[in-house]
Amino acid sequence: MALPHFSSLSASPSDLDSDAGQALLDNPIYNSLGTGHQSLALVHGRARRFPGNIGPLAGIPGQSADSYSDLRVLAGPGGTVALFLQEAPAPPPGWTLARGGLLDQMVCVQPPALHAPRGLSDRSGPNDSRAADMRPLTAADVPAMVELATLTEPGPFQQRTIELGRFFGIFHGDRLMAMAGQRLSLPGFVEVSAVCTHPEARGHGYAPALMSRVMEEIRAQDRTPFLHSFSDNARAIAVYRSLGFVYRRSFQLAVLRNDG
């Protein structure tokens, strides 16, 4: 059974369907790998995926036997891929569902006016004596980014994930305490992703501050921010709603291991 596109808490279809490319969001990973991230795509037949050192995200046009056969080649023996599906996962024999769950896709059509938390600076240089400051993240920060993502589990994050778009972090001295950045890229839309805060730094408003900065970057490209969240993550969804995100549709997450 296909999952719904809209709920009673969502924006109206007319608010979101005004962009001709909005339908690409119905299969966001697959379409990102065919448009904004085409240069990074590994492709076999009907299946597409990101390189493993970027992450396991992959896409197929539908759950046909041929699509799963092509995906198996990209996964490799024992390999894992992650799909956003419109229907319940139904892989053929030889695949194991390692993780599932319901995801909400949210789109920010009209962002509210936002303010950075008091005492937070925004700078470009690497050296500052203030307690908390925000700056763009670079390749030199990747070890700290991977460490923070491993601790907080905002979603898959690997050594080359930083290549997907601009990331920003908040530091206490030399310690990366929070980050957010860009992931999927489609005509008219860019995904906000990797939003995470170290347990020692929660409660300071770092997540909305970082997301607001990432959203500014996306808006500067005349594009619309969107994101994905587990449907039962009420705390995160409340933050996203405060930033102007509204529910668009749901997906079934399928993290699949190739045992064939």
Buried (B, 14 or more C-beta within 10 A) or exposed (E): EEBEBBEEEBBEEEEBEEBEBBEBBBBBBBBBBBBBBEEBBBEBEBBBBBEBEBBBBBBBBEBEEEBBBBBBBBBEEEBBBBBBBBEEBEBEEEBEEEEBEEBBBBBBBEBEEBEBEEEBEEEEEEEEEEEBBBBBBEEEBBEBBBEBBEEBEBBBBBBBBBBBBBBBBBBBEEEBBBBBBBBBBBBBBBBBBBBBBBEEBEEBBBBBBBBBBBBEBBBEEEBBBBBBBBBEBEEBBEBBBEBBBBBBBBBBBBBBBBEB
